[in-house]
Amino acid sequence: MLPVIALVGRPNVGKSTLFNRLSKTRNALVAEHAGLTRDRQYAEAKWQGRRYILIDTGGISGEEVGIDAKMAEQSWLAIDEADLVLLLLDSRDGLTAADQMLADGLRKRGKRCLLVANKIDSVNPDIARAEFSALSLGEVLPISAAHGRGIAALLEIALAGFAAEPEIAVEAVEEAGEGKPLLPGPSAKDGIKIAIIGRPNVGKSTLVNRMLGEERVIVFDQAGTTRDSIYIPFERGEEKYKLIDTAGVRRRGKIFEAVEKFSVVKTLQAIEEANVVIFVMDAHEGVVQHDLNLLGFVLESGRALVIALNKWDGMAADERERVKSELQRRLLFVDFAEIHFVSALHGSGVGLLYRSVQDAFRCAVTRFKASQLTRILEDAVAVHQPPLVNGRRIKLRYAHQGGANPPLILIHGNQVEAVPRSYSRYLENTYRRELKITGTPIRIEYKGGENPFEGKKNRLSERQVNKKRRLMSHHKKADKKRRDKKR
């Protein structure tokens, strides 16, 4: 098992900055704003061949109420599951009552702990060591998480007590055959990446906790509770998944704080990284315009899609019929996605999401033979011909697959630049029906054949020029005779 190291401390002591430096990522949001981190953030880090699990936590001050109390609960859970706790202290602020409270809590739990004095850029390290040694938790290690000072010494001491993990050879993935995934499937290291997205306060975090079967992320009756994108690997049965809880996305005109802007950016990045997106909507509010904007972004990203209509319980029969009618009318552009009516709070319908996620992922990464795609194209053209362009028929000759996730079908032919969108939509629906593709968009691109004689002028020989003149003279005389007879 890899050692687990938790970063703990008061708010705004630099935990997320150190987390990003040790994990060599930018997964944790960092700003000059106390209480920015709320949920536990995990990452696998490596130093000199030694791998370990790193946990970023929210700040603990001992005076939490409301949502801050939920944050503190998450931090104490991280402490309980950690093998080593790095207690971060602010060298500029010096020793505080909250630092003493945290040290007492760690001492009662019997956790192996290291004191880390951060922000020593403008402070004498010896003074920081002397002040924080009063906590009686061993040696104080001075560092600067922002500039990387003292990080190597910190890791050398932190990992000294753990046995080295043996290196595991990773075998290359063999090329997939017909009807098999083009990308690594659920048996791969990360499994299926599922991003949970939607507007604020529609129940995304509640759904995440229900799918995991534990209180993994903070749920609070306040819009914008989740700020970071939280990546959570887990297994269900024999399948591997990585669940991504994201911050709610509001309309651009309502976003004023810089922190919320970064949260939205990380949500959009999570959509790009995911294999399947579960789009959560509030059944009581129905489909609003911003839902359509977010769905449009998911569609442009080419992600497989499952729609979850949350808070379905407690609605009257006439309200449910109204919502279903609205979904059928306004979500016509994503009619390939499965729609589930769920209650994240009580769990009804949540288990069915996994089947739709697996079907959507399988369809998104499956490879099809060129002969099969060409045969479907020929049948579609025989039933409904492409339109005429300048008196000439558009000719579509053959098709093959150009990519996956989403499936990309390349069609070769003549005058393909003039194929109307309506005919492309007809071909998409035909391929979806014949290949039984659900849950993922299909992209169709056209490739026109090059004309080898384009730009070349046919030069006539002297004999051909004379023949052309005689023919033109003959036609002129014939036309004159016809005109004379009519007179």
Secondary structure by P-SEA (a helix, b strand, c coil): ccbbbbbbbcccccaaaaaaaaaccccccccccccccccbbbbbbbcccbbbbbbbbccccccccaaaaaaaaaaaaaaaacccccccccccccccaaaaaaaaaaaaaccbbbbbbcccccccaaaaaaaaccccccbbbbbccccccaaaaaaaaaacccccccbbbbbccccccccccccccccccccbbbbbbbcccccaaaaaaaaaccccccccccccccccbbbbbbbcccbbbbbbbbcccccccccccaaaaaaaaaaaaaaaacccccccccccccccaaaaaaaaaaaaaccbbbbbbcccccccaaaaaaaaaaaaccccccccbbbbbccccccccccaaaaaaaaaaaaacbbbbaaaaaaaaaaaaaabbbbbccccccccccccccccccbbbbbbbcccccccaaaaaaaaaaaaaaaccccbbbbbbbbbbbcccccbbbbbcaaaaaaaaaaaaaaaaaaaaaaaaac
